[in-house]
């Protein structure tokens, strides 16, 4: 880094590294269309891994893929591409740029030790990329910025640089500048004041800068030097610089690399994948300035047996602690688990322990299994190349771990460990699916198990009340991918309108008489009861009061009446919606010394409740959710107006900790939120986020109740 150009003598990356200090794990982050994947392909080509974009020259391809399917997976999934530069293995982690696939992005952040933010010189920055930058800043992850696609006819490096500085804040300064008018073929190194000319290909021709560029270079070079010195650990450096002393390039580069590794300085590098501009500079920067796994703190690791928290280090000889960061299922090799090894060494033909926290609300149960890791692979996209081991700090792929799911911990069977999970976003778009035929039901169940294992952002709900299978997704694009994968697995599925589980209650007092008398030879059935039903305040639940006097109903049968009433309340008055918030008082009844029984009084209690419903008034209740929305101020009016149309009650608004943003809290009927994840994104141009949780049940308006 710092304009010291180095020839790239790299190999393909299918190597097993012994020393974690010789590894760099770098996640590429950026909006869809910013050029992340194209940049990775260009880096692979520059390093000799690909002879041309998309052509693998090393290793064995275990499975052939349809190119369209590969492109789709590339755009919505996580992919790893290793290269070797200056004897350092760099694992490039490609992440999707769509907001719906933020779960894959979070997995990429978990697997990496530094982030390369890729933005297009022609497109700009989206809010998700800005939010991820803030996440990285919160944990001190080192970051650099690449402004790509300089050959685009609308490319404007200066405008995009200003946008990056506004979105990402202080410490974002260019280390290089594209030569004006060069169309992505020449680069100015601001520290050395040299021009790297890529017109004749790679490596570039290096020459002194032109006189007409002196003013441009001086302006940006002075800002760069001041930014580097401000982050320097040498407190005398600023005084010496302000005193007119010329600071040596070696000192500036050393301080620059330290500041980048510390996460306090973020160099901007212009890149053109088509011409090769900036590729060597990126590789040099990742090797020299990005931290190795030895410098990155490990996630919290617990000993579930002893209940202790362990403080592991990135030691190849330490206890095995690895994590599954992505799970996919290939039609040829089965389940493929992408793994980050944090401690110890993964070797083939060894038993491993697979354990998961489980997320029961998303269809994941806690699990612990011992399995055999037959082979260890170095992944290059969908290509798997076998390696003899994978040490702490490195990334690899394991196949056929039948129980492994994304987020699971892999450890030694003799010393099982459990790693703290990373933060997963909450899916908020429900999609109800139904198997088209009975023969599709088994296939659907198998495919759902695979999907849930590989996608922790997908929540599976089997709603007993509405009798629907509901998939909670991140958005429409996520839902489309989920449905496509279900169908690709052989399950013919249809979608249907999502139904919201309602409740029913009494709005007035009513009396009911239940009589269940039957005689058919031998012991008959005899039970009579009289009840009174009264409404209770919302959320109170159910109360049962026994006011039998004189033993009209024997004591042992009073609980039978209550049981029958409870069962009918749960089923609903007409077998539809459960009844809540009522008090049922048992006032009188009759029994027979021979024919009365528990079952008879249960039936009488249910009949009495039904009659009371016919004698009184009832209403339907709908679930109300408390919603918290975070959005930019310019969209506040539109969102508030939309909430009004959704029968919402706004509880209040308050300024967010980020200037120019507001937090809105409101109570909204759940029926009105079925498509809100999509509609809010449209209302606020993709900038707003929201969360929801159940608040209570409120009466459903009569017009809607009549329609239902």
C-alpha positions as MATLAB code, in Angstrom:
seq = 'XXXXXXXXXXXXXXXXXXXXXXXXXXXXXXXXXXXXXXXXXXXXXXXXXXXXXXXXXXXXXXXXXXXXXXXXXXXXXXXXXXXXXXXXXXXXXXXXXXXXXXXXXXXXXXXXXXXXXXXXXXXXXXXXXXXXXXXXXXXXXXXXXXXXXXXXXXXXXXXXXXXXXXXXXXXXXXXXXXXXXXXXXXXXXXXXXXXXXXXXXXXXXXXXXXXXXXXXXXXXXXXXXXXXXXXXXXXXXXXXXXXXXXXXXXXXXXXXXXXXXXXXXXXXXXXXXXXXXXXXXXXXXXXXXXXXXXXXXXXXXXXXXXXXXXXXXXXXXXXXXXXXXXXXXXXXXXXXXXXXXXXXXXXXXXXXXXXXXXXXXXXXXXXXXXXXXXXXXXXXXXXXXXXXXXXXXXXXXXXXXXXXXXXXXXXXXXXXXXXXXXXXXXXXXXXXXXXXXXXXXXXXXXXXXXXXXXXXXXXXXXXXXXXXXXXXXXXXXXXXXXXXXXXXXXXXXXXXXXXXXXXXXXXXXXXXXXXXXXXXXXXXXXXXXXXXXXXXXXXXXXXXXXXXXXXXXXXXXXXXXXXXXXXXXXXXXXXXXXXXXXXXXXXXXXXXXXXXXXXXXXXXXXXXXXXXXXXXXXXXXXXXXXXXXXXXXXXXXXXXXXXXXXXXXXXXXXXXXXXXXXXXXXXXXXXXXXXXXXXXXXXXXXXXXXXXXXXXXXXXXXXXXXXX';
ca = [
       0.000    0.000    0.000;
       1.080    3.560   -0.491;
       1.946    3.501   -4.214;
       4.948    1.180   -3.918;
       4.073   -0.871   -7.001;
       4.913   -4.564   -6.778;
       4.810   -7.166   -9.507;
       2.191   -9.758   -8.740;
       3.765  -13.194   -8.447;
       0.746  -15.163   -7.335;
      -0.518  -18.694   -7.587;
      -4.028  -20.010   -7.736;
      -4.880  -20.156   -4.056;
      -5.571  -23.917   -3.752;
      -2.940  -24.268   -1.069;
      -2.971  -25.163    2.586;
      -1.384  -22.395    4.638;
       0.500  -23.284    7.821;
       0.838  -19.817    9.336;
      -2.245  -17.667   10.145;
      -0.019  -14.599    9.680;
       0.034  -15.490    5.972;
      -3.758  -15.264    5.627;
      -6.057  -12.337    4.898;
      -9.850  -12.720    4.987;
     -11.492   -9.831    3.157;
     -15.233   -9.401    2.607;
     -16.414   -7.333   -0.350;
     -19.436   -5.158    0.440;
     -21.422   -2.919   -1.860;
     -24.702   -2.288   -3.658;
     -25.919   -4.591   -6.379;
     -24.283   -3.597   -9.662;
     -21.311   -1.908   -7.997;
     -18.891   -4.383   -9.564;
     -17.930   -6.626   -6.628;
     -18.032   -9.918   -8.495;
     -16.432   -8.454  -11.614;
     -13.617   -7.131   -9.423;
     -13.088  -10.569   -7.855;
     -12.960  -12.178  -11.303;
     -10.412   -9.565  -12.405;
      -8.285  -10.221   -9.305;
      -8.476  -13.987   -9.945;
      -7.384  -13.421  -13.530;
      -4.568  -11.087  -12.483;
      -3.335  -13.716  -10.014;
      -3.450  -16.545  -12.538;
      -6.336  -18.421  -10.932;
      -8.465  -17.775  -14.019;
      -7.105  -17.640  -17.542;
     -10.092  -15.490  -18.435;
     -13.175  -14.363  -16.512;
     -15.068  -17.432  -15.376;
     -12.511  -20.066  -16.424;
     -11.022  -22.129  -13.600;
      -7.475  -23.313  -14.313;
      -6.742  -25.091  -11.022;
      -8.335  -27.881   -9.115;
     -11.219  -30.150   -9.898;
     -14.742  -29.005  -10.452;
     -16.915  -31.353   -8.452;
     -20.109  -30.217  -10.012;
     -21.048  -28.590  -13.289;
     -23.506  -25.758  -12.971;
     -25.827  -24.066  -15.367;
     -24.297  -20.579  -15.981;
     -27.601  -18.836  -15.294;
     -27.898  -20.660  -11.977;
     -24.323  -19.727  -11.101;
     -25.045  -16.072  -11.828;
     -28.173  -16.161   -9.671;
     -26.338  -17.841   -6.785;
     -23.531  -15.336   -7.148;
     -25.918  -12.416   -6.870;
     -27.847  -13.668   -3.845;
     -25.388  -15.892   -1.982;
     -22.009  -15.934   -0.331;
     -18.988  -17.081   -2.357;
     -15.305  -17.479   -1.506;
     -12.411  -17.004   -3.929;
      -8.825  -17.434   -2.620;
      -5.745  -15.957   -4.299;
      -2.085  -15.874   -3.295;
      -0.135  -12.623   -3.513;
       3.386  -12.133   -2.174;
       3.143  -15.545   -0.442;
       0.004  -14.448    1.426;
      -3.299  -16.244    0.894;
      -6.176  -13.782    0.474;
      -9.676  -15.225    0.875;
     -11.999  -12.892   -1.021;
     -15.554  -13.223    0.297;
     -18.169  -12.041   -2.190;
     -21.517  -10.967   -0.727;
     -24.868  -10.084   -2.326;
     -25.803   -6.440   -2.721;
     -29.572   -6.836   -2.347;
     -31.113   -5.779    0.960;
     -33.143   -9.004    1.056;
     -29.957  -11.044    1.469;
     -28.425   -9.153    4.370;
     -28.151  -12.471    6.219;
     -25.542  -13.648    3.687;
     -23.777  -10.315    4.102;
     -23.652  -10.723    7.890;
     -22.196  -14.198    7.412;
     -19.499  -12.680    5.199;
     -18.653  -10.149    7.884;
     -18.378  -12.989   10.413;
     -15.967  -14.877    8.159;
     -13.715  -11.885    7.453;
     -11.171   -9.772    9.293;
     -11.412   -6.692    7.035;
     -13.874   -5.203    4.551;
     -13.458   -3.791    1.070;
     -16.394   -1.506    0.230;
     -16.990   -1.465   -3.518;
     -19.036    1.376   -5.000;
     -19.665    2.206   -8.626;
     -18.347    5.454  -10.064;
     -21.614    5.662  -12.007;
     -24.272    4.503   -9.520;
     -23.713    5.863   -6.000;
     -24.171    4.376   -2.512;
     -27.274    2.816   -1.025;
     -28.394    3.000    2.598;
     -27.684   -0.667    3.278;
     -24.016   -0.142    2.406;
     -23.891    2.868    4.719;
     -25.519    0.841    7.501;
     -22.969   -1.965    7.052;
     -20.162    0.607    7.230;
     -21.530    1.732   10.583;
     -21.705   -1.887   11.778;
     -18.060   -2.378   10.851;
     -17.137    0.877   12.563;
     -18.877   -0.235   15.764;
     -16.566   -3.260   16.037;
     -13.470   -1.521   14.650;
     -13.209   -3.664   11.512;
     -10.573   -2.274    9.088;
     -12.086   -0.924    5.887;
     -10.962    0.399    2.529;
     -13.038    1.800   -0.339;
     -12.849    0.842   -4.005;
     -14.477    3.111   -6.567;
     -15.010    0.772   -9.507;
     -16.354    0.836  -13.070;
     -14.274    3.837  -14.092;
     -14.745    2.856  -17.747;
     -18.506    3.463  -17.521;
     -19.702    6.329  -19.718;
     -21.295    8.025  -16.678;
     -18.345    7.431  -14.353;
     -17.455   10.433  -12.178;
     -14.717    9.671   -9.649;
     -14.846   13.085   -7.969;
     -18.607   12.968   -7.364;
     -18.440    9.411   -6.032;
     -15.498   10.256   -3.777;
     -17.498   13.118   -2.253;
     -20.481   10.778   -1.773;
     -18.255    8.238    0.020;
     -16.840   10.906    2.309;
     -20.328   12.135    3.156;
     -21.732    8.629    3.737;
     -18.743    7.070    5.502;
     -17.420   10.042    7.440;
     -13.925   11.105    8.359;
     -10.854    9.089    7.539;
     -11.980    8.340    3.959;
      -9.289    9.781    1.677;
      -7.994    8.792   -1.763;
      -4.630    7.062   -1.896;
      -4.682    7.185   -5.696;
      -6.464    9.278   -8.311;
      -7.438    8.296  -11.838;
      -5.689   10.488  -14.400;
      -8.389   12.822  -15.786;
      -9.457   11.818  -19.290;
      -7.643    8.477  -19.187;
     -10.871    6.405  -19.216;
      -9.609    4.053  -16.541;
      -6.147    3.409  -17.961;
      -3.861    5.539  -15.759;
      -3.487    6.073  -12.008;
      -1.723    8.708   -9.902;
      -0.008    7.570   -6.693;
      -0.432   10.504   -4.302;
       2.434    9.560   -1.974;
       5.037    8.857   -4.676;
       3.601   11.338   -7.223;
       4.080    8.715   -9.916;
       1.690    7.686  -12.698;
       0.933    4.015  -13.348;
      -0.109    3.687  -16.991;
      -2.137    0.558  -17.812;
      -2.709    1.263  -21.493;
      -0.266   -1.474  -22.470;
      -1.629   -3.919  -19.913;
      -0.268   -5.372  -16.692;
       2.187   -4.581  -15.157;
       1.790   -0.853  -15.831;
       4.373    1.590  -17.079;
       5.498    3.844  -14.193;
       6.524    7.431  -14.906;
       6.764   10.828  -13.262;
       3.589   12.884  -13.054;
       2.777   15.508  -15.659;
       3.117   19.214  -14.880;
      -0.529   19.920  -15.656;
      -1.527   17.537  -12.851;
       0.576   19.313  -10.210;
      -2.259   21.357   -8.707;
      -4.614   18.347   -8.522;
      -1.934   16.168   -6.931;
      -0.874   18.820   -4.413;
      -4.450   19.401   -3.207;
      -5.218   15.729   -2.602;
      -1.692   14.811   -1.472;
      -1.681   17.419    1.285;
      -5.084   16.220    2.550;
      -3.841   12.612    2.478;
      -0.641   13.357    4.363;
      -2.489   15.363    7.006;
      -4.980   12.502    7.394;
      -2.185    9.962    7.823;
      -0.282   12.115   10.300;
      -3.446   12.727   12.332;
      -3.679    8.953   12.900;
       0.045    8.473   13.540;
       1.264    7.164   16.882;
       4.203    9.591   16.585;
       2.863   12.714   18.277;
       5.771   14.819   16.985;
       5.001   14.121   13.347;
       2.290   16.790   12.971;
       4.512   19.506   14.479;
       7.359   18.519   12.180;
       5.045   18.561    9.153;
       3.546   21.942   10.053;
       7.079   23.225   10.595;
       7.853   22.519    6.954;
       9.737   19.237    7.352;
       9.368   16.814    4.446;
       8.079   13.551    5.883;
       9.667   10.528    4.198;
       7.542    8.204    2.090;
       8.542    5.184    4.179;
       7.278    6.848    7.367;
       4.013    7.883    5.687;
       3.410    4.407    4.270;
       4.189    2.696    7.591;
       1.812    5.002    9.487;
      -0.834    4.599    6.772;
      -0.730    0.811    7.032;
      -0.983    0.917   10.829;
      -3.975    3.281   10.688;
      -5.758    1.068    8.152;
      -5.120   -2.054   10.261;
      -6.449   -0.212   13.340;
      -9.656    0.694   11.504;
      -9.156    4.464   11.846;
      -8.087    5.346    8.286;
      -9.854    4.224    5.119;
      -7.983    4.623    1.818;
      -9.890    5.043   -1.426;
      -8.556    3.192   -4.479;
      -9.925    3.735   -8.017;
     -10.304    0.531  -10.041;
     -11.177   -0.473  -13.567;
     -11.549   -4.230  -13.839;
     -11.561   -4.119  -17.647;
      -8.114   -2.490  -17.922;
      -6.586   -3.875  -14.723;
      -6.249   -0.389  -13.231;
      -5.737   -0.553   -9.468;
      -5.717   -4.359   -9.146;
      -2.093   -4.622   -8.020;
      -2.613   -1.701   -5.654;
      -5.581   -3.467   -4.024;
      -3.640   -6.707   -3.619;
      -0.641   -4.887   -2.143;
      -2.915   -3.009    0.229;
      -4.699   -6.120    1.471;
      -1.412   -7.901    2.153;
       0.391   -4.977    3.795;
      -2.351   -3.066    5.612;
      -5.226   -5.442    6.359;
      -4.799   -7.489    9.546;
      -4.140  -11.205    9.652;
      -6.483  -13.442   11.688;
      -3.940  -13.207   14.525;
      -4.927   -9.553   14.980;
      -8.706  -10.066   14.898;
     -10.607  -10.873   18.127;
     -12.408  -14.207   18.187;
     -16.137  -14.614   18.884;
     -17.102  -15.699   22.384;
     -16.650  -19.448   22.816;
     -18.359  -21.428   25.584;
     -17.837  -24.857   27.042;
     -21.456  -26.091   27.245;
     -20.507  -28.963   29.555;
     -18.524  -26.989   32.111;
     -20.469  -23.755   31.573;
     -17.248  -21.766   31.171;
     -16.444  -18.984   28.719;
     -13.171  -19.713   26.940;
     -10.708  -17.170   25.614;
      -9.229  -18.884   22.572;
      -6.570  -17.529   20.243;
      -5.903  -18.076   16.555;
      -3.600  -21.005   17.254;
      -3.375  -23.901   14.769;
      -2.394  -26.133   17.697;
      -5.226  -24.970   19.967;
      -8.603  -26.640   20.543;
     -10.693  -26.916   17.395;
     -13.307  -24.144   17.127;
     -14.810  -23.493   13.696;
     -18.108  -22.089   12.487;
     -20.368  -22.819    9.529;
     -20.915  -19.482    7.775;
     -22.939  -20.820    4.868;
     -24.774  -24.016    4.000;
     -25.845  -25.068    0.526;
     -27.034  -28.291   -1.057;
     -25.537  -29.452   -4.333;
     -27.329  -32.059   -6.407;
     -24.080  -34.022   -6.874;
     -22.107  -33.728   -3.629;
     -24.941  -33.048   -1.187;
     -24.636  -30.571    1.658;
     -21.673  -28.158    1.405;
     -20.657  -26.225    4.528;
     -18.430  -23.163    4.186;
     -16.417  -22.939    7.389;
     -14.249  -20.352    9.134;
     -11.701  -21.992   11.424;
     -11.025  -19.751   14.434;
      -8.819  -22.092   16.476;
      -7.114  -25.428   15.908;
      -6.782  -27.257   12.586;
      -9.400  -29.114   10.552;
      -8.092  -32.321    8.995;
      -9.791  -34.884    6.742;
     -10.883  -38.301    7.932;
     -11.463  -37.015   11.466;
     -14.541  -37.004   13.650;
     -15.937  -33.584   14.548;
     -18.689  -32.420   16.870;
     -21.434  -30.275   15.287;
     -23.530  -28.214   17.669;
     -26.047  -25.427   17.194;
     -27.854  -22.982   19.442;
     -31.011  -23.564   17.526;
     -33.590  -20.916   16.748;
     -36.860  -22.646   17.493;
     -38.832  -19.636   16.285;
     -37.225  -20.100   12.853;
     -37.476  -23.860   12.635;
     -34.014  -24.665   14.075;
     -33.813  -26.885   17.128;
     -30.813  -27.198   19.444;
     -28.660  -30.071   18.256;
     -25.426  -31.928   19.037;
     -23.997  -34.592   16.739;
     -20.685  -36.306   16.095;
     -19.918  -36.659   12.388;
     -16.973  -37.521   10.173;
     -15.298  -34.842    8.056;
     -14.125  -37.031    5.161;
     -12.530  -34.296    3.045;
     -11.424  -30.683    3.438;
     -11.687  -28.409    0.419;
     -10.514  -24.973   -0.638;
     -13.603  -23.437   -2.313;
     -13.433  -21.306   -5.429;
     -17.059  -20.377   -5.952;
     -18.809  -23.657   -6.800;
     -15.486  -25.417   -7.417;
     -14.048  -27.483   -4.556;
     -10.323  -28.293   -4.491;
      -9.128  -30.774   -1.922;
      -6.477  -29.668    0.596;
      -4.750  -31.650    3.375;
      -5.833  -29.349    6.222;
      -7.237  -25.950    7.159;
      -5.555  -24.026    9.980;
      -6.898  -21.415   12.374;
      -7.743  -18.214   10.522;
      -8.447  -19.901    7.177;
     -11.666  -20.685    5.301;
     -12.569  -24.046    3.830;
     -15.484  -26.213    2.747;
     -16.703  -29.512    4.184;
     -19.161  -31.811    2.445;
     -21.806  -34.235    3.666;
     -22.063  -33.032    7.256;
     -25.683  -34.061    7.448;
     -26.583  -32.115   10.593;
     -24.555  -28.933    9.985;
     -26.527  -25.708    9.605;
     -25.450  -22.125    9.100;
     -24.207  -20.741   12.408;
     -23.255  -24.141   13.860;
     -20.014  -24.723   15.757;
     -17.587  -27.447   14.708;
     -15.260  -28.686   17.443;
     -13.472  -31.768   18.751;
     -15.818  -34.546   19.982;
     -13.697  -34.827   23.118;
     -13.969  -31.093   23.776;
     -17.302  -29.812   22.383;
     -17.608  -26.035   22.145;
     -20.335  -23.557   21.256;
     -19.701  -20.157   19.655;
     -21.931  -17.142   20.237;
     -24.163  -16.563   17.187;
     -23.971  -13.462   15.053;
     -26.862  -11.025   14.770;
     -29.480  -12.122   12.282;
     -32.134   -9.771   10.863;
     -35.781  -10.559   11.489;
     -37.770  -11.710    8.415;
     -40.956   -9.656    8.138;
     -42.646  -10.712    4.887;
     -44.962  -13.758    5.283;
     -45.604  -16.059    2.322;
     -48.097  -18.917    2.708;
     -47.265  -21.993    0.624;
     -49.209  -25.161   -0.037;
     -48.185  -28.339   -1.839;
     -50.002  -28.630   -5.146;
     -50.732  -32.331   -4.729;
     -50.489  -34.832   -1.910;
     -47.421  -36.404   -3.521;
     -45.660  -33.014   -3.316;
     -46.069  -32.794    0.452;
     -43.162  -35.108    1.328;
     -40.888  -33.410   -1.202;
     -41.886  -30.014    0.186;
     -41.028  -31.128    3.736;
     -37.554  -32.339    2.672;
     -36.821  -29.178    0.692;
     -37.949  -26.956    3.552;
     -35.568  -28.745    5.930;
     -32.671  -28.040    3.550;
     -33.663  -24.414    3.064;
     -34.006  -23.697    6.776;
     -30.646  -25.389    7.474;
     -28.880  -23.101    5.030;
     -30.770  -19.843    5.498;
     -31.102  -18.562    9.066;
     -32.945  -15.469    7.813;
     -35.828  -17.710    6.749;
     -38.413  -18.440    9.452;
     -40.715  -21.413    9.096;
     -44.101  -21.222   10.818;
     -46.719  -23.947   10.907;
     -49.742  -22.036   12.148;
     -52.126  -24.427   13.879;
     -54.920  -21.838   14.028;
     -54.978  -20.827   10.362;
     -53.753  -24.278    9.209;
     -51.180  -22.623    6.972;
     -47.493  -23.202    6.280;
     -45.950  -19.726    6.328;
     -42.419  -18.793    5.229;
     -41.250  -15.502    6.713;
     -38.847  -13.887    4.238;
     -36.716  -10.743    4.108;
     -38.517   -9.318    1.077;
     -39.926  -10.134   -2.353;
     -36.567  -11.029   -3.893;
     -35.825  -13.380   -0.999;
     -39.288  -14.941   -1.317;
     -38.792  -15.455   -5.070;
     -35.467  -17.222   -4.472;
     -36.943  -19.405   -1.704;
     -39.878  -20.466   -3.911;
     -37.560  -21.108   -6.862;
     -35.353  -23.343   -4.716;
     -38.373  -25.258   -3.425;
     -39.557  -25.885   -6.966;
     -36.051  -26.733   -8.179;
     -36.014  -29.472   -5.553;
     -39.004  -31.114   -7.202;
     -41.831  -29.737   -5.048;
     -44.735  -28.174   -6.898;
     -46.000  -25.465   -4.577;
     -48.533  -22.684   -4.802;
     -48.900  -19.562   -2.699;
     -52.096  -18.397   -1.042;
     -53.217  -15.360    0.888;
     -51.802  -15.280    4.401;
     -54.519  -15.466    7.035;
     -54.210  -13.705   10.373;
     -55.366  -15.620   13.452;
     -58.285  -13.749   15.009;
     -59.997  -14.090   18.366;
     -63.615  -13.713   19.479;
     -65.082  -12.377   22.695;
     -68.404  -11.504   24.317;
     -69.423   -7.850   24.415;
     -72.423   -8.397   26.726;
     -73.479  -10.758   29.479;
     -75.476  -13.797   28.419;
     -76.874  -16.957   29.938;
     -76.717  -20.428   28.499;
     -78.382  -23.760   29.286;
     -76.599  -26.968   28.437;
     -78.517  -30.246   28.465;
     -76.955  -33.514   27.403;
     -79.307  -36.437   28.026;
     -79.146  -39.763   26.157;
     -80.495  -43.222   26.951;
     -79.703  -46.166   24.737;
     -79.749  -49.166   27.024;
     -77.459  -49.705   29.955;
     -75.786  -46.613   31.387;
     -76.985  -43.451   29.660;
     -75.604  -39.936   29.646;
     -77.090  -37.222   31.800;
     -75.762  -33.727   32.490;
     -77.468  -30.345   32.788;
     -75.778  -27.035   33.591;
     -76.643  -23.362   33.566;
     -73.903  -20.780   33.056;
     -73.549  -17.043   32.740;
     -70.880  -15.503   30.488;
     -69.525  -12.002   31.103;
     -66.920  -10.012   29.142;
     -63.608   -9.194   30.860;
     -61.093   -6.432   30.173;
     -58.855   -7.061   27.176;
     -55.963   -9.379   27.943;
     -57.459  -10.778   31.148;
     -57.916  -14.265   29.731;
     -60.442  -16.753   31.097;
     -62.006  -17.079   34.523;
     -64.258  -19.855   35.776;
     -66.414  -19.312   38.872;
     -68.285  -22.074   40.693;
     -71.506  -20.843   42.334;
     -73.293  -24.164   42.700;
     -75.239  -24.425   45.941;
     -76.927  -27.368   47.515;
     -74.963  -29.910   45.503;
     -77.086  -29.468   42.363;
     -74.018  -30.661   40.477;
     -71.794  -33.049   42.441;
     -68.441  -31.545   43.305;
     -66.488  -34.001   41.177;
     -68.285  -32.872   37.996;
     -67.688  -29.110   38.356;
     -64.187  -29.387   36.813;
     -65.790  -31.361   33.972;
     -68.014  -28.403   33.118;
     -64.991  -26.106   33.171;
     -63.050  -28.498   30.942;
     -65.887  -28.590   28.408;
     -66.174  -24.787   28.407;
     -62.418  -24.383   27.952;
     -62.366  -26.843   25.058;
     -65.182  -24.983   23.286;
     -63.486  -21.611   23.905;
     -60.302  -22.953   22.287;
     -62.198  -24.299   19.256;
     -64.327  -21.200   18.875;
     -68.041  -20.747   19.032;
     -68.444  -21.868   15.442;
     -65.240  -23.872   15.221;
     -63.314  -20.883   13.844;
     -61.789  -18.309   16.210;
     -60.844  -18.988   19.862;
     -62.813  -17.053   22.468;
     -60.876  -14.965   25.011;
     -61.365  -12.538   27.886;
     -64.537  -13.938   29.433;
     -65.728  -15.041   32.859;
     -67.981  -18.118   32.957;
     -69.997  -18.633   36.110;
     -71.585  -22.018   36.782;
     -74.848  -21.254   38.576;
     -77.006  -24.371   38.511;
     -77.475  -27.797   37.043;
     -78.710  -31.344   37.475;
     -77.065  -34.726   37.760;
     -78.137  -38.369   37.733;
     -76.846  -40.815   40.288;
     -76.075  -43.414   37.597;
     -75.916  -41.756   34.163;
     -73.897  -38.616   34.950;
     -70.228  -38.721   33.967;
     -67.202  -36.547   33.286;
     -67.759  -36.744   29.521;
     -71.436  -35.835   29.831;
     -70.752  -32.682   31.837;
     -67.970  -31.657   29.428;
     -70.491  -31.858   26.592;
     -73.120  -29.946   28.607;
     -70.631  -27.172   29.384;
     -69.797  -26.769   25.692;
     -73.500  -26.677   24.732;
     -74.204  -24.070   27.384;
     -71.468  -21.819   26.026;
     -72.836  -22.085   22.495;
     -76.332  -21.167   23.675;
     -74.964  -18.177   25.611;
     -73.315  -16.952   22.402;
     -76.690  -17.099   20.659;
     -78.339  -15.176   23.486;
     -75.663  -12.459   23.763;
     -73.457  -10.344   21.546;
     -69.938  -11.236   20.398;
     -67.276   -9.556   18.301;
     -64.083  -10.524   16.506;
     -60.706   -9.342   17.808;
     -57.663   -8.702   15.640;
     -54.010   -8.755   16.793;
     -52.342   -5.374   17.184;
     -48.570   -5.081   16.785;
     -46.344   -2.399   18.191;
     -44.173   -1.220   15.300;
     -40.940    0.757   15.463;
     -39.851    2.407   12.216;
     -36.475    4.083   11.634;
     -36.346    6.332    8.577;
     -34.801    9.517    7.126;
     -36.647   12.722    7.904;
     -37.507   13.399    4.247;
     -39.768   10.328    4.160;
     -41.501   10.984    7.490;
     -44.622   12.643    6.053;
     -45.267    9.876    3.545;
     -44.815    7.112    6.089;
     -47.104    8.798    8.653;
     -49.786    9.280    6.013;
     -49.521    5.639    5.026;
     -49.821    4.547    8.661;
     -53.034    6.533    8.958;
     -54.451    4.573    6.042;
     -53.564    1.354    7.841;
     -55.733    2.179   10.884;
     -52.574    2.735   12.935;
     -52.316    4.696   16.147;
     -49.060    6.649   16.227;
     -47.605    6.551   19.727;
     -44.913    9.113   19.085;
     -41.878   10.173   17.092;
     -38.387   10.960   18.311;
     -35.064   11.961   16.806;
     -32.709    9.074   16.111;
     -29.099    9.102   17.289;
     -28.129    9.604   13.640;
     -28.775   13.215   12.561;
     -31.515   13.509    9.949;
     -33.255   10.301   11.012;
     -36.441    9.749   13.001;
     -37.902    6.824   14.942;
     -41.677    6.351   14.746;
     -43.578    4.120   17.165;
     -47.104    3.045   16.354;
     -49.698    0.354   16.992;
     -50.836   -1.237   13.751;
     -53.303   -4.085   13.066;
     -51.368   -7.196   12.032;
     -53.686   -7.571    9.026;
     -52.304   -4.284    7.708;
     -48.684   -5.442    8.024;
     -48.728   -8.492    5.755;
     -46.991   -6.622    2.907;
     -45.511   -3.787    4.924;
     -41.904   -4.990    4.434;
     -42.333   -4.411    0.700;
     -44.490   -1.306    0.872;
     -42.304    0.525    3.396;
     -39.269   -0.102    1.202;
     -41.136    1.518   -1.678;
     -42.380    4.434    0.446;
     -38.923    5.326    1.748;
     -36.855    4.343   -1.314;
     -35.358    1.412    0.551;
     -33.983    3.527    3.406;
     -36.413    2.680    6.226;
     -36.354   -0.351    8.525;
     -38.935   -1.567   11.001;
     -39.488   -4.108   13.730;
     -42.707   -5.425   15.217;
     -43.946   -7.343   18.223;
     -47.374   -8.373   19.435;
     -49.141   -5.856   21.683;
     -52.711   -7.065   22.277;
     -56.056   -7.857   20.634;
     -58.529   -5.105   19.726;
     -62.063   -5.286   18.274;
     -62.139   -5.676   14.515;
     -64.220   -2.980   12.776;
     -67.694   -4.247   11.944;
     -67.271   -3.729    8.195;
     -64.174   -5.920    8.139;
     -65.720   -8.442   10.520;
     -68.748   -8.804    8.269;
     -66.487   -9.450    5.283;
     -64.541  -12.111    7.184;
];
